[in-house]
Amino acid sequence: MFRPTKALLAASLAIAGMAAPAALAPASAAVSQANPSAFVESLAGDTLVALRTGTQAQRRARFSQMLGEHFAVRAIGDRLITRWRSRITPTQYQSYQRALPGFLLGTYADRLSSYANARVEVVNATERSGDFFVATRVTNPGDSPVRVIWQLSREGARYRVVNMNVAGINLTLNQAQDFDSYIQRNGFDRLVAFMQSRG
């Protein structure tokens, strides 16, 4: 369970840092809000810089700050447990949302060093039903290119990532299915405890 495939690791350029921002040093460069393509291009570029610099702890902290600012973390968390949301207590829900950022960081962040020299190219951008879809090509030396589509929402003057599709895999749906399976076998509280152990 929760074992990322090679394609999913390519997308982890972003997923690794779905964590709430902490009191860390300012970002090395502001992520552009000019348009959806510029947002994705600058966010991906900033992530690659973070992969190439600092210690492991510094990289994890940087992911936590940078991507916590640019992902709709709570909304993503809600989508992962849509089936269970009405069946859990407010206390269970709060524990789950607190555990989610650390779980994602612990699951993906330390596996990204092999993508430090990857290249992310924006292919096109479209808008559907109020969301923006930015198609990119992630090319890592020695590997075949991977198509990654970033789904963005607009919150005021800012874009936020709400989902990604990697090589045809819907990441939110994929993770939700994993969570569903785990909850059915073990219960919701055990899922939260497992997530906490990964963080």
Secondary structure as GFF3:
##gff-version 3
##sequence-region A 1 199
A	DSSP	alpha_helix	6	15	.	.	.	ID=ss1
A	DSSP	alpha_helix	36	52	.	.	.	ID=ss2
A	DSSP	alpha_helix	56	70	.	.	.	ID=ss3
A	DSSP	alpha_helix	73	80	.	.	.	ID=ss4
A	DSSP	three_ten_helix	85	87	.	.	.	ID=ss5
A	DSSP	alpha_helix	90	108	.	.	.	ID=ss6
A	DSSP	three_ten_helix	109	111	.	.	.	ID=ss7
A	DSSP	three_ten_helix	113	115	.	.	.	ID=ss8
A	DSSP	beta_strand	119	128	.	.	.	ID=ss9
A	DSSP	beta_strand	131	139	.	.	.	ID=ss10
A	DSSP	beta_strand	146	155	.	.	.	ID=ss11
A	DSSP	beta_strand	158	166	.	.	.	ID=ss12
A	DSSP	beta_strand	169	170	.	.	.	ID=ss13
A	DSSP	alpha_helix	171	186	.	.	.	ID=ss14
A	DSSP	alpha_helix	188	198	.	.	.	ID=ss15
###
